Amino acid sequence: MFKRWNLQNADRKTVYMISLISIILLVVVVVVIALVAQDLEKRSQTLGAYGDLSQRFGEVPAVEYKGGFYRPYEKLTTILVIGVDRYSSQTNLGVTYRNGGQADYLELLVINEETQTITPILIDRDTMTKITILGVLGDETGTRVVQICLSHGFGDGKEQSCLLTVRAVSWLLNDIDIDYYISMDMDGIPALNDVLGGVTVTLEDDFSALDPAMTLGTTLTLQGMQAEYFVRGRMYIGAGTNQARMDRQQVFMDALGGKLSQRLGESENAAFINGLLDVLDPYLLTDMSRGRMINEAWNTRDFVQLDPLRLDGEYVNGAYGFKEFHADEDAISDLMMQVFYHPVEPETQS
Amino acid sequence: MTKRTISFFLALALIIVAFSAIAESSSMTENSQNQPGGTDESPDLSVTLGNLNQVTEIVQNTGQSPTMSMTLGNLNQVTGTGQSPTMSMTLGNLNQVTGTNTAQVLSPTLSMTLNTLNRFSATIKGYGVSLNGLFTIQDTLTRDARAAFEAIAAYVGKGQAVIGYFDTDVTGLVLRGKLAPGYLGVDFSRLILSEYVSLSIHNTLETDIDITSTFGFASEYRDGQPVMAMFGYREKNGDIVWTALNTITVNGQVKVDIPSELLRRAGSEAILGILS
């Protein structure tokens, strides 16, 4: 049935050699396959550094929050507007990295292309939050929780200070991404007011110590320095609190927004925006290109500006008598969900 | 052992070697994924390092910006109020600023400024007797302090460790009992100049008691963190003399031992720098 091989010594030697070579070849093949596999794996990881396409274009998973499901808006642009407690003309130079001036006015504009809305989030300058501390030579020495306005005081007073403020606002608002910043020195206020023809307001406080025409109850169109008095005045004005000043700042910004929309609705928009930016150029600092600013202004001209949102929390007098605003962490999360997320049905969640 | 057996073991050994190589390569890949900073492929790491580099680059490249602006403290001096709200720090004292000139009304002195983060208290060392009227921390640098600061910045700008500027023989000072032995273990080349202020000295002490002064600054210090205060004053020949002082951290602040003899030599003005 079976042929029994009767190998001679010479044949056996040949078979052994063939077997040995086969095994060696097999091993070589295995090693080669292993090396190729390793190389392919490395390549796939290199691609991974730039993101997995399926993840990049896939639907962002919904998050569960207080019993509901939410998914982030995908077409958001965030711009932090910073009003700096400083005059552009100030030339008494500091030498340390502690001369940025305080961020007196902080407003985060959230432009939502999907809902065609602009939501301003007002942040009190006395909001207690983590900020970056720079040593006098510019080295980071750590973080500490203080009034958020101080975040701008560190740094070079220019881009670096703005970025430190952007970082502080991001930390305050649950690490959100902030796309751009626009910072304006205080003397930009009258310039902005005047280039738009003056903002009309009714005075709910008496400013006559600053300007005799600015008495309680007067309705007037602010001109020149009156705009700055209205926006910056605090001591000896009404309650003297930053909260009251923030209310006034918002009245001013709303009126300004109305004026701006009106002017944008008129012809020669691009020329108008360009002219506006020319006037404000000495007072503005931003990481947006002029073209980007013009595009944003133009693209959002018909967007609905929603009522400004503020963080809930409480004001207290700090240990050294300085005002502190302690934002409620739960309220911050609520606000973030309201502005940055939209509810989804449970069945559509990923 | 037959040749057949030898061949079998040889083949087996080769197979084991091959699989070991495969296993090792897989293991290396896994390790490189888990190790922070161990791979170029980690997107999160790249982003983080990129951000850090960005900040570093800004700091390094900015140098001394010629357009740095004034603090509120400066503003008040310029407008001639004479009352420095950031030195006094209490609302009661701020209320002493009277009148309604424009700068005062606009100035939000009820709120924090960077200078208001500076605080200090002083006691007689070992007795706890308050000497809080001894110093004030000035809002702005004096001319001497500013000139010295610019020299320090230029020195550090050349990539040299700031300790080198002060030319301090720490070992010698420890051996002479001027500094605590703990300083021998400190790598001074890693210390930075975190704070730098001008001090006004209001009272010089005729006795040889030493002062322990606690300073709070914008920078907060960790417990046990190596810190050293450098006390500078102008000598009669015009040079600024720097003295290293024993310093420890307490609740985020620094506690500095200042010999009264040093205060007498300094006169009415001194500079305090904190290395950390």
Chai-1 contact restraints between the chains, C-beta under 6 A:
chainA,res_idxA,chainB,res_idxB,connection_type,confidence,min_distance_angstrom,max_distance_angstrom,comment,restraint_id
A,Y16,B,K3,contact,1.0,0.0,6.0,A-B,restraint_1
A,Y16,B,S7,contact,1.0,0.0,6.0,A-B,restraint_2
A,L20,B,S7,contact,1.0,0.0,6.0,A-B,restraint_3
A,I23,B,A11,contact,1.0,0.0,6.0,A-B,restraint_4
A,V27,B,L14,contact,1.0,0.0,6.0,A-B,restraint_5
A,V27,B,I15,contact,1.0,0.0,6.0,A-B,restraint_6
A,V27,B,A18,contact,1.0,0.0,6.0,A-B,restraint_7
A,V30,B,A18,contact,1.0,0.0,6.0,A-B,restraint_8
A,V31,B,A18,contact,1.0,0.0,6.0,A-B,restraint_9
A,A34,B,I22,contact,1.0,0.0,6.0,A-B,restraint_10
A,Q38,B,S25,contact,1.0,0.0,6.0,A-B,restraint_11
A,Q45,B,E41,contact,1.0,0.0,6.0,A-B,restraint_12
A,T46,B,E41,contact,1.0,0.0,6.0,A-B,restraint_13
A,A49,B,E41,contact,1.0,0.0,6.0,A-B,restraint_14
A,A49,B,P43,contact,1.0,0.0,6.0,A-B,restraint_15
A,R86,B,S69,contact,1.0,0.0,6.0,A-B,restraint_16
A,Q90,B,S69,contact,1.0,0.0,6.0,A-B,restraint_17
A,Q90,B,M70,contact,1.0,0.0,6.0,A-B,restraint_18
A,N92,B,M70,contact,1.0,0.0,6.0,A-B,restraint_19
A,N92,B,N74,contact,1.0,0.0,6.0,A-B,restraint_20
A,L93,B,M68,contact,1.0,0.0,6.0,A-B,restraint_21
A,G94,B,M68,contact,1.0,0.0,6.0,A-B,restraint_22
A,V95,B,R146,contact,1.0,0.0,6.0,A-B,restraint_23
A,V95,B,F149,contact,1.0,0.0,6.0,A-B,restraint_24
A,V95,B,E150,contact,1.0,0.0,6.0,A-B,restraint_25
A,R98,B,L114,contact,1.0,0.0,6.0,A-B,restraint_26
A,N99,B,M68,contact,1.0,0.0,6.0,A-B,restraint_27
A,N99,B,S69,contact,1.0,0.0,6.0,A-B,restraint_28
A,G101,B,S69,contact,1.0,0.0,6.0,A-B,restraint_29
A,D126,B,S111,contact,1.0,0.0,6.0,A-B,restraint_30
A,I133,B,A218,contact,1.0,0.0,6.0,A-B,restraint_31
A,I133,B,S219,contact,1.0,0.0,6.0,A-B,restraint_32
A,G135,B,I192,contact,1.0,0.0,6.0,A-B,restraint_33
A,G135,B,S194,contact,1.0,0.0,6.0,A-B,restraint_34
A,V136,B,L193,contact,1.0,0.0,6.0,A-B,restraint_35
A,V136,B,Y196,contact,1.0,0.0,6.0,A-B,restraint_36
A,L137,B,V156,contact,1.0,0.0,6.0,A-B,restraint_37
A,L137,B,L193,contact,1.0,0.0,6.0,A-B,restraint_38
A,G138,B,V59,contact,1.0,0.0,6.0,A-B,restraint_39
A,D139,B,I192,contact,1.0,0.0,6.0,A-B,restraint_40
A,T141,B,S194,contact,1.0,0.0,6.0,A-B,restraint_41
A,T141,B,S219,contact,1.0,0.0,6.0,A-B,restraint_42
A,R144,B,E220,contact,1.0,0.0,6.0,A-B,restraint_43
A,Q147,B,M112,contact,1.0,0.0,6.0,A-B,restraint_44
A,L150,B,M112,contact,1.0,0.0,6.0,A-B,restraint_45
A,L150,B,L114,contact,1.0,0.0,6.0,A-B,restraint_46
A,G153,B,L114,contact,1.0,0.0,6.0,A-B,restraint_47
A,D156,B,T62,contact,1.0,0.0,6.0,A-B,restraint_48
A,D156,B,S65,contact,1.0,0.0,6.0,A-B,restraint_49
A,G157,B,M68,contact,1.0,0.0,6.0,A-B,restraint_50
A,G157,B,S69,contact,1.0,0.0,6.0,A-B,restraint_51
A,Q160,B,I58,contact,1.0,0.0,6.0,A-B,restraint_52
A,A209,B,T100,contact,1.0,0.0,6.0,A-B,restraint_53
A,L210,B,V105,contact,1.0,0.0,6.0,A-B,restraint_54
A,R232,B,L106,contact,1.0,0.0,6.0,A-B,restraint_55
A,G233,B,V105,contact,1.0,0.0,6.0,A-B,restraint_56
A,R234,B,P108,contact,1.0,0.0,6.0,A-B,restraint_57
A,M235,B,V105,contact,1.0,0.0,6.0,A-B,restraint_58
A,Y236,B,T100,contact,1.0,0.0,6.0,A-B,restraint_59
A,Y236,B,V105,contact,1.0,0.0,6.0,A-B,restraint_60
A,Y320,B,M89,contact,1.0,0.0,6.0,A-B,restraint_61
A,G321,B,T90,contact,1.0,0.0,6.0,A-B,restraint_62
A,G321,B,L91,contact,1.0,0.0,6.0,A-B,restraint_63
A,F322,B,M112,contact,1.0,0.0,6.0,A-B,restraint_64
A,K323,B,S111,contact,1.0,0.0,6.0,A-B,restraint_65
